[in-house]
Amino acid sequence: MALSSDAAASPAGEPDGREAERLFVGRHYDFVRKSWEMAEHRSPKRCWNWYAFLFSFSWLGYRKMYRLAWVVIFAHFFLNLGVDIYTMGEEESQWGAWLVSLGIQMAIALALGFFGMPLYQQHVKRRIADIQAKYGPEQAWAELARQGGTNFWSIFGMLFFWILLAGVVSPLILFFALSLSEAGRRAFPDAAAVPAYSTSPAWSASRERSPRASVTWPLCAQPLKRSTT
């Protein structure tokens, strides 16, 4: 509500620069701006953020970067699902699959921990530019306050959707994949067996009669000497 009153009391001119950023980011803008400035002095742009590292896609949803949050969720889901399907039915590979899944989770968390704030800066600049291009100067103030800020409830929404994927959808897919695999083995019991390499008697007989099989090299009575010319 404070942001809305500030927007209503703002001057009629078009919001620009730091004013637009402060209005769009909302709470903790000073901390966010300091993180952006730290990232500006590094190549590639990066700065560490514990919230992005620990909460991953939930943090993206909290900052209203919904599109990137869905990308991270589904990338995480399909990568882990691929590992589970690849090691399905192999007891000795379960530890390896767990380590690979943990590595995927850590890689995504570290990437967001280092590059989450620069990604948020790009998101803020893009949304401010879109709002200023779509709305007039007076309405832009209100839209920046309405479309910006944070969404606390999206944290629970993202977590619920992830639990649904990992706890319901993934086991169902693995169950059907295992059922199809067992049905395929029952229908084609010899499909997985690799036949041993063998030759027919006719081929062996023709090979023995071949002139190439009886070629011998004459013995050399004198040792070979290296030419000096």
N, C-alpha and C positions, 0 to 999 in steps of 0.2 A: 504493500500500500504506500510505503514511503516513496518508492520509485515512481508510482503513478502520480503522486502529488508533486514530486520534483519535475516530472515531465510536463505536468499541466502548468507549473509555474515557470518553465523555461522560456527563454526568449523565442520569438517567432522565427528567427533565422534557422537555417538548416544546420542540424548538428554535424559537427566535423571533428576529426582528430581525436584527441584525448577525451573530449566531452562525450562523443558518441561511444567510444570504447567503455568509458566508465558507466554510462547509462546501460549499455548492452550487457556488460559483464556483471554488474550489480555488486553484490557483497564480495569483499576481499579483493577488490580491484587492485589495490596497491601491491598486494602479494603477487597477483597474476602479472602485473606490469613489470615488477622486479624480475620475475622468472623469464619474461620475454626479453628483457634487456640483457640478462646473463646469457641467454641462448644466442643473441645477436653477435656476440664476440667469439663464438666458436664455429668451427666448420667441420662437419655440417652442424646446422643449428640444433642444439640440444641442451637440456638442463634436466636435472633429476627431480622427479616428483614422486613422493612416496604414495600419494593417493592413487595416482594412475598405475603405479606398480602393483599395489596391493588389491585394488578393486577392479582393474582391467576394464571390461566392457560396462560395468556398472558405473564407473567414473565417467565414461564417455556419455552414457545416458544421463547422468546427473548434470553434465555440462551441455546437454541438448545436442550432442553430436550423434544423432540417432542412426544415420546411415552408416557411419563408421562402426558404431556399436554392433549393428547387425552383421556387418562384414566380419568383425572379429569373432562374434559368436559362431557363425556358420563355418568360418575357417577353422576355428578350434574344434568344432563338432566333427566336420568331415575328415580332418587330419587324424583325429583320434579314432574315428570309426574305421578309416582305412587301415590303421595299425591293428585294430582288433580283428578285422576280417582277415588280414594277412596272416595273423598268428592264431586263427581260430582252430581249435581242436588240437593244438600242440602244447602240451603241458610244460615242456621244457622251455618254451618261448614266452611264457607268461611274464617272467621277470624282465625279459628284454622289452616286451611290449609296454610294461609299466614304466620302465626307464625312458623309453621313447616318448610316451605320453607326458611324462613329467618334463622332459626336455622341451617338448612343444609348448607346454604351459609356461615354462620359465622363459622361453624365447619371446613369446607374445608379451609377457609381463615386463621383461626388460626393455623391449622395443617401446612399449607405452610409457615406461618409467623415464626413458631418455627423451623420447620424441613426442610425448603426449601434449606438453605445453606449446611447442611450436605448431603442432597440428591444431590446437585450440586457437592459436593466434590467427592462423590461416582461415579457420572457420569464422572467427569474429569479423575479420576484414571482409570476407565474402558476404556474410549476412548483412553487415552494415551497408555495403555497396548495393546489394539487392534492395534493401529497404529504401535507401535514398533515391534509387532509380525508379521505384514503384510508387512512392508516396510523396506528397507535397511536404514542404518544410515543417508546417505545423503538425501534420499527422505523423511525420517521421519520428518525432520525439516520443509519442505514445507507443508507436510500433516497436521502437527500440527497447522500451521498457517491457512491453508485453512479450515479444518474441525472444528476448534475451534472458539473462538471469540463469537460474538453475531449476532443475526439476527433481525434487527429493524423492517423489513417489516412483520415478522411473527406476530407481535402484532396485526396489522390490519387484517391479515388473520384469526387469532384465533377469534378475535372479530366478524368479518363478519360471520364466521361459527356458532358462538354461537347465534348471532341474527337470523340467518336462522333457527336454531333448535328451539329457544324459540318463535320466531315470526311467523313461517310458519309451521314447522313440528309438533310441539306440539299442536297448535290449530286444525290442521287437524286430528290428532289422537284422540283428545278429541271430535271433531265433530262426527267422525265415531263411537266412543265408545258410545256416547250419542244416536246416531241413532239406533245402535244395541240394546241398553238397552230399548228404547221406543218400537222398533219393537217386542222385546221379551215380553214386558208387554202386548202389544196388542194381540199377538198370544196366550199367556197363561195368561189370566187375573186373574185366580185363583191360579196361581203357588206360588205367594208370600203370599197368605192367609194361616195361620196356622190353621188347623181344631181343633175345641175344643174337648177335651177329653170326650168321652161319652161311655157308656156301653150299650150293647144290652139287651132287655128285657129277652131273654133266659139266658144270663149270670147272670143277677140279680136274676132270679128265681132259678137257680142252686146254686148260692151263698147262698140264703136264706135256701135252703134245705140241705146244707152241714152240716155234724155233727160238724165241727169246729165252725160254727156260733152260735151254741146253747150251747157251753161249758161254764159252770159257775163254779166259784170257791166257795167252802164252806166258810161260815163266821167263823171267829175264835173268840171264846168267850173270850179267855184270851189274854192279851197283850203279845207281844213277848218280851223275856228277853235275854240279852246277856249272853252267857255262860262264866263262869269264869274258866273253866278247859282248 
